[in-house]
Amino acid sequence: MSDVLPALVRARPFRFVVVGVGAAGLFFVLSWLLVSLGLPPFAGSAIAYATAFVIAYRAQRGWTFGEEHDHRTAFPRYLALQAGCAAFSGLVSQVAVTHFGLSPVAMSALATVATSTISYVVSRLWVFPARGHGNPGKTV
């Protein structure tokens, strides 16, 4: 049992989920806090999202994928991936409700699982590829 936790922490999918859940929690708390302090909802949510995005990128690049990727290549790819995931999430949610009649909770679960899966696969293969798979190596 004592070997399970260290092995789990070394597993990229586990680290990816931890960072994603942490970023979602940070977004939730910051957006609530900023709006509660008087910022307009759009501004509060945008600031919270931008903050969570930057922290998630740094954590994914540094902890999940070992900081062996050139920031000048990884960051634009991560930005494009997350923009695509946001659009895909909206599409999945819309189709889930309008075509399949899913409840909001089921819709959220489906969108979360589908988007997270795509985000992980694309992050691993394109944004933060393993050495020897199109990654020129770490450049600072």
VOPAGU-2260 file (C-alpha; in pm, 1 decimal, decimal comma):
REM VOPAGU-2260
SITE   aa  ch    i         X         Y         Z
SITE  MET   A    0       0,0       0,0       0,0
SITE  SER   A    1     285,3     240,5      76,6
SITE  ASP   A    2     410,9     202,5    -284,6
SITE  VAL   A    3      73,3     289,7    -438,0
SITE  LEU   A    4      71,4     661,6    -359,1
SITE  PRO   A    5     420,3     737,3    -500,4
SITE  ALA   A    6     336,3     537,5    -814,1
SITE  LEU   A    7       6,4     722,3    -849,3
SITE  VAL   A    8     175,3    1062,0    -815,9
SITE  ARG   A    9     423,5     964,1   -1089,8
SITE  ALA   A   10     138,2     875,5   -1328,2
SITE  ARG   A   11      74,7    1155,5   -1577,7
SITE  PRO   A   12    -302,3    1098,8   -1597,5
SITE  PHE   A   13    -325,9    1138,5   -1218,7
SITE  ARG   A   14    -120,5    1457,9   -1220,0
SITE  PHE   A   15    -324,5    1589,9   -1513,3
SITE  VAL   A   16    -648,8    1534,6   -1321,2
SITE  VAL   A   17    -508,5    1690,6   -1002,9
SITE  VAL   A   18    -405,0    2004,6   -1192,4
SITE  GLY   A   19    -737,4    2020,5   -1377,7
SITE  VAL   A   20    -944,8    1981,1   -1062,1
SITE  GLY   A   21    -726,2    2235,0    -884,5
SITE  ALA   A   22    -765,8    2484,7   -1169,1
SITE  ALA   A   23   -1142,2    2435,8   -1173,6
SITE  GLY   A   24   -1156,7    2487,8    -798,1
SITE  LEU   A   25    -940,4    2798,7    -824,4
SITE  PHE   A   26   -1166,1    2938,5   -1095,9
SITE  PHE   A   27   -1476,0    2871,8    -885,6
SITE  VAL   A   28   -1335,8    3036,0    -572,4
SITE  LEU   A   29   -1182,8    3335,0    -752,7
SITE  SER   A   30   -1490,3    3405,9    -963,8
SITE  TRP   A   31   -1713,5    3388,0    -655,9
SITE  LEU   A   32   -1476,7    3603,3    -451,6
SITE  LEU   A   33   -1424,8    3871,8    -716,4
SITE  VAL   A   34   -1795,5    3905,0    -792,1
SITE  SER   A   35   -1875,3    3902,4    -418,7
SITE  LEU   A   36   -1628,9    4189,4    -376,0
SITE  GLY   A   37   -1821,2    4395,7    -631,2
SITE  LEU   A   38   -1664,2    4325,6    -970,5
SITE  PRO   A   39   -1912,4    4281,1   -1254,1
SITE  PRO   A   40   -1972,5    3909,5   -1326,5
SITE  PHE   A   41   -1808,0    3921,1   -1669,5
SITE  ALA   A   42   -1492,8    4088,4   -1538,2
SITE  GLY   A   43   -1474,5    3870,0   -1226,3
SITE  SER   A   44   -1513,7    3550,1   -1426,7
SITE  ALA   A   45   -1268,1    3661,3   -1694,9
SITE  ILE   A   46   -1002,0    3750,5   -1437,8
SITE  ALA   A   47   -1061,8    3423,0   -1253,4
SITE  TYR   A   48   -1041,9    3222,1   -1576,7
SITE  ALA   A   49    -721,9    3393,3   -1689,4
SITE  THR   A   50    -561,9    3332,8   -1349,6
SITE  ALA   A   51    -664,1    2965,4   -1343,9
SITE  PHE   A   52    -549,2    2922,0   -1705,4
SITE  VAL   A   53    -198,6    3056,5   -1635,6
SITE  ILE   A   54    -158,2    2848,9   -1319,5
SITE  ALA   A   55    -290,5    2535,4   -1491,9
SITE  TYR   A   56     -53,7    2583,7   -1786,4
SITE  ARG   A   57     247,0    2626,0   -1556,3
SITE  ALA   A   58     147,4    2321,2   -1351,7
SITE  GLN   A   59      74,9    2103,3   -1656,7
SITE  ARG   A   60     400,2    2202,9   -1826,5
SITE  GLY   A   61     610,8    2183,7   -1511,7
SITE  TRP   A   62     464,7    1903,4   -1299,7
SITE  THR   A   63     250,8    1687,2   -1526,5
SITE  PHE   A   64     477,0    1688,7   -1831,2
SITE  GLY   A   65     816,5    1749,5   -1669,6
SITE  GLU   A   66     901,3    2099,6   -1799,0
SITE  GLU   A   67    1095,2    1957,8   -2090,8
SITE  HIS   A   68     904,1    2160,6   -2348,1
SITE  ASP   A   69     985,5    2493,9   -2506,3
SITE  HIS   A   70     746,2    2755,6   -2369,0
SITE  ARG   A   71     739,2    2936,2   -2706,9
SITE  THR   A   72     594,3    2623,2   -2865,1
SITE  ALA   A   73     393,2    2476,6   -2577,9
SITE  PHE   A   74     208,1    2791,0   -2468,8
SITE  PRO   A   75      45,3    2878,0   -2805,0
SITE  ARG   A   76     -50,6    2512,9   -2847,0
SITE  TYR   A   77    -198,8    2498,1   -2496,2
SITE  LEU   A   78    -391,7    2818,2   -2562,9
SITE  ALA   A   79    -528,3    2679,7   -2891,0
SITE  LEU   A   80    -616,2    2348,3   -2725,3
SITE  GLN   A   81    -803,9    2514,4   -2440,3
SITE  ALA   A   82    -993,6    2742,9   -2679,6
SITE  GLY   A   83   -1088,2    2435,4   -2881,9
SITE  CYS   A   84   -1188,6    2247,3   -2567,8
SITE  ALA   A   85   -1408,4    2536,7   -2458,5
SITE  ALA   A   86   -1586,9    2536,3   -2795,4
SITE  PHE   A   87   -1616,0    2156,4   -2795,7
SITE  SER   A   88   -1755,5    2161,7   -2442,8
SITE  GLY   A   89   -2022,9    2409,1   -2550,3
SITE  LEU   A   90   -2113,2    2195,0   -2850,5
SITE  VAL   A   91   -2131,3    1873,5   -2647,2
SITE  SER   A   92   -2345,7    2047,5   -2385,6
SITE  GLN   A   93   -2584,0    2190,2   -2644,5
SITE  VAL   A   94   -2626,2    1857,8   -2825,1
SITE  ALA   A   95   -2660,4    1664,7   -2497,9
SITE  VAL   A   96   -2953,4    1880,3   -2388,5
SITE  THR   A   97   -3129,2    1962,1   -2715,8
SITE  HIS   A   98   -3091,4    1628,3   -2894,3
SITE  PHE   A   99   -3065,0    1376,8   -2611,6
SITE  GLY   A  100   -3261,8    1552,2   -2335,9
SITE  LEU   A  101   -2989,7    1509,8   -2074,8
SITE  SER   A  102   -3031,5    1682,0   -1740,4
SITE  PRO   A  103   -2790,4    1962,2   -1650,8
SITE  VAL   A  104   -2596,2    1730,1   -1418,8
SITE  ALA   A  105   -2565,0    1458,4   -1684,2
SITE  MET   A  106   -2476,1    1720,0   -1945,2
SITE  SER   A  107   -2202,7    1860,9   -1719,3
SITE  ALA   A  108   -2063,7    1514,4   -1649,6
SITE  LEU   A  109   -2057,1    1422,6   -2018,8
SITE  ALA   A  110   -1897,2    1753,0   -2121,3
SITE  THR   A  111   -1638,5    1727,2   -1844,0
SITE  VAL   A  112   -1536,8    1369,8   -1926,2
SITE  ALA   A  113   -1532,4    1424,0   -2303,7
SITE  THR   A  114   -1342,8    1751,6   -2288,3
SITE  SER   A  115   -1096,0    1631,9   -2025,3
SITE  THR   A  116   -1019,6    1320,3   -2228,9
SITE  ILE   A  117    -952,5    1522,2   -2543,6
SITE  SER   A  118    -748,9    1775,0   -2346,1
SITE  TYR   A  119    -528,6    1503,3   -2197,5
SITE  VAL   A  120    -472,6    1317,4   -2525,2
SITE  VAL   A  121    -394,7    1632,7   -2724,2
SITE  SER   A  122    -177,4    1770,2   -2443,1
SITE  ARG   A  123      23,4    1451,5   -2434,4
SITE  LEU   A  124      58,5    1410,3   -2810,9
SITE  TRP   A  125      80,2    1770,3   -2936,6
SITE  VAL   A  126     118,3    2034,1   -2664,9
SITE  PHE   A  127     369,0    1844,2   -2446,7
SITE  PRO   A  128     485,3    1555,2   -2669,0
SITE  ALA   A  129     730,1    1297,2   -2537,4
SITE  ARG   A  130    1089,8    1350,4   -2642,3
SITE  GLY   A  131    1156,2    1210,8   -2985,6
SITE  HIS   A  132     796,2    1276,4   -3100,6
SITE  GLY   A  133     825,9    1619,7   -3256,3
SITE  ASN   A  134     962,6    1790,2   -2944,8
SITE  PRO   A  135    1295,7    1958,0   -3007,8
SITE  GLY   A  136    1373,2    1939,1   -2638,2
SITE  LYS   A  137    1377,9    2186,9   -2359,3
SITE  THR   A  138    1467,6    2540,1   -2450,1
SITE  VAL   A  139    1461,0    2815,9   -2193,9
